């Protein structure tokens, strides 16, 4: 379960980072501050990678 959450956070962070960077450089209008997307993307990406690296899956016996 923890690895699934880590994978989802990593993917969400990567998508948020890409959208934020495209918003900063002006090629995409998102409707919110692109800097907020970049900050959230970094937080989610680092949290997801941390979960994937340091946690063992609790569903396995």
Buried (B, 14 or more C-beta within 10 A) or exposed (E): EBBEBBEEBBEBBBBBBBBBBBBBEEEEEEEEEBEEBBBBBBEBBEBBBEBBEEEEEEEEE
